Amino acid sequence: MEGDVLLHGLNIAYELATLALTTLGLAVVFGLLGVLNMAHGEFVMIGAYAVVAVQQWGLPIAAAFPLAMAACAALGWVVERWLIRPLYMRPFDTLLATWALAMLMRKVVEAIWGKGYRNVESALTVPVSLGAVEYPAYRLVLIAFAVLLMTALFVWYRRSAAGLRVRAMTGNPVLAQALGIDTRRLASQTFVIGVVLAGAAGVLMAPLVRIEPGIGVDYLLDSFFVLVVGGLGTLGGFAGGVGVIGGTQSVISSVAGQTSGYAVVLVLSILFLWLKPDGLFARR
């Protein structure tokens, strides 16, 4: 009995950790810049394929981190400068533009690696003993990393000078610019950070999922559900959305199957859009 409770608790923690990691990049871009980046999932995909690439080259998985971060940062800078920046304050046009970008990125990946599934190997996927429970070591590492990342983000956002400038820009961009803050440069850096976080999440998720060009769509939908439920622009909203969506999906999926869990999450998100469109902890 105790083993079952521990196993269910670890599975819920794992679902919350993976959801937090794959949503964080979109939370930064959408929550702070108001840009619904429809190519968010494809930046996660780039991270996953970076792992495929380094394994093909005979390099360790750790080498995928600098590769994915460099690729996402370069592409993110180009996208923000030449695609997003002319469309600020035009959300529908931005949505269409990034949706087209997502389709282009998928086709490029298909041209390089094909449409088939890829799997990567990691020594950390072996199980470790936790009392009466055997649990994959990599999942435990992922849970710990998500907790550390969220803690570091909270400290940076609330205590650092850079976090203060970001809060000023999102709170009142005109006043922030009048005070000497380069809002254009800050917005560009924020967008790049968001897509780099998405790419890093893809690297972390690669040993646990089947990698294929359409992998990003599910991550985009889950991220959007989290932000709808939690609200935009606050760490509390992000954490609340992850808890509600991840917890609900994990519990329902374990009882009634993955399809039922996804359906319940979809209905829950629709209800929030209808009854509480600002989410649980929207920025005021």
N, C-alpha and C positions, 0 to 999 in steps of 0.2 A: 504493500500500500504506500509506504513512504517512498519507495523507488518510483512508483507511478506519479506521485505528486511532484517529486523532484524532476522527473523527465518532462512532465507537462510544463513546469515552471521554466526549465531550460529552453524548451521549444518556444514558449511565448517570448522569453528574453531574446532568443535568436531572431524571431520574426520582427520584434521591435528594433533590434540592432540593424538588421539589413534594411528595413524600411527607413530608418533614420539616415543611414549612410547614402542610400540611393535618392533620398528626397532632399537632402541638405543643399545640393547645388541649385535645384530649382527654387528652394525656399529663399536662398540668397538673391537670385536674379529676379524672381517674381515678387517676393516680399519687399525687397529694398528698391528695386528699379521699376516695378510695375510692368515688367516685360514677361509675358507668358511664352517662354522659350519652348516651342513645340519640338525642337531638336534636342531637348534635354536627354531623352532616352538614348539618342544616337551618340552623345558624348559618353554615356555609360558604356555603350557598345564599343567605342574606340578603346576604352580602357581594357575591356575584355579581350579584344583582338590584339592589343599590345602584348598580352600574356601569350596568346597563340603565336605571335611573331617571335618573341624571345625564345620560346621553346623550340620553334623551328630552327632558330639560329644556334641552339645548344647552350643558351644562357639560362641562369636561374630566374625564377619568377620575380625576385626582387628587382631585376633589371627592367621589368615592365613599368615600374613606378616612374622613373625619370623619363622613359620613352612616352608613356601616356600623358604625363603632365606637360612635357614639352610640346607634344602634338596638339593637345587640347588648348594650351595657352596660346600657341601661334594661331590656330584656327579661330579661337575665341576672340583674339584681338582683331583679326581681319573681319570677322562677322560683326562685331560691335562697331567697328569704325566705318565699314562700308555698307552694312545692311541694317543694323539696328539704329544707329545714331540718327540717320535722316527720318526715322519713323517714330521717334519718341513722341508721346502724347497722341499716337494713332494706334491704339491697341489692336484693332481688327486687322490693319495692314501688317503690323508686326507679327501677329499670329499667322497670317497667310504666308508671309515671307519665311518665317522659321519652319513652317510646315513643309514648304517647298525645299528648304535646306535639308530637312530631315530625310525627305525622299531621295535627294541627290546623294547624301552621305550613305544611305543604304545601298544605292546602286553602285557607288564606288567600291564599297566593301564587297558586294557580290562579284564585281569584276575582278577583284584581287583574290578573294578566298572562295568564291562560289557560294551557292545557296545552302549547302549541306551543313549539318551540325558539327561542331568541334568540341572536344573535351580536353581539358588540361589536367595534369597530374600535380599533386602536392603531397609532400611527406606528412604534412600536418593534418591530412584528412583521416589518419588512423585514429581509432577510438582510444580514449583514456578512461581509467576507472575512477568513478566518483561514488564510493560506497557500493551500493547495489546496482548502480547505473553505469553503463558504458556509453560515453558520449564523444562525438568527434572533436579532437583537439582544435581543429581549425575554427569550428563554430565558437568555441570558448574564447579563442584569440579575437575573433570578430566582435564578440560581445564586449570584451574588455576594451578593444580599440574604439568602439563606438562610444562607450562611456567616457574615455579619456578625451576623445575628439569633442564631444558635446561640452565637457567641462572647460576645455581650452577655449572653445568658441565663446562660451558665456563670459569667461574672464576677459578675453580680448574685446568683446563687444561692449562690455560694461566698464572696463577699467583702462583701456589703452587710448592713446591720443587718436589713433586711426579709427577706432570704434566710435569715438566722440564725433569725428568729422563725418562718418557715415550716418550717424544718427541725426546730425545737423542737416545733412543733405536730404535725407528722406523726410525729415520733419518740415523743413521750409527751405527748398532749394534756392529761392531767390535771395533770402536773407543770408544763407550760407555763402553764396557767391559774393554778396556785398561785403561779407566779412573776410574775403580773400581766399576762400576755399575754391580750388579748381574743380568744379563739379563735373565737368566733362571728363577730365582725367580720372577722377574718383569713380565715376560711373563706369568707365572703361575697365578700371582695375577690379571693380566689383563684379562685372560680368565675367571677366577672365577667371577670377577666383571661383565663381560659381561653376563654370564649365570644367575647371581643373578638379574641383571636388567631385563632379560627376565622373570624370575619367578615373580618378583614384578609386571611387566606389566600384567601377567596372573591373579594375584590377583585383580588388579584394573579393568580388563576387565570382570571378572567373572559375576558380576550382570547384564551385558549388553548383553551377548551372550549366545547361547545354547552350553553347554559344552559336548563334546564327544571326544573320543580318536583321531579322525582325525583332530581336530581343529587346530593343529599346522601347517598343510601344507599351508593353506592360509596366515598365518602370515609370513612364510618363503618366499613365493613368493612375497608378498608385500614388505617385507624388502629388498629382492634382487633387485626388481625394483627401490626402492629408492636409493640404493647404485650404481646401474648402471647409473642412471640419474645424481645423485649428484657428484659422484666421491668418491674415497676412502681416508681416513686418515685425513680429515679436517672437522671442525665443520661447515664451510660454505657449503661444499659439502653435508653434512648430512641435514642441514636446507634447502638447495636448492632442494635436492631430495624429501624431505617431502613436500615442497611447490608445486612442479610441479606434483608429483604423487598424493598426497592427494587432491590438488585443482582440478586437471583434473578429477579424479575419482568422486569427489563429485558433480561437475557441470554437467558432462555428465550423471551421474546416476540420478540426479534430473530431467533432461530433457528427457532422452531416456531410463532409466531403469538401474538397477545394472549390468546386463549382458553386455550392451553396454559400460558402464563405464569401466568395467574390460577389455573388448576387446580393447578399445582405449588406455588404459594404457599399455597393452601388445604390441601393435603396436608401441607406443611411445618408449618403452624400447628397442625394436628391432632396431628402427631407431638410437637410441643413441649408441647401440652396434656397429652398422654399420658405422655411420658417425662421432661419437664422443666417441670412446671407453673409453677415460679417464674421461668422465663425465664433469659436469659443472665446478667443482672446485677441480680437482685432486691434490693430494699432489705432489709437485715438489722436 
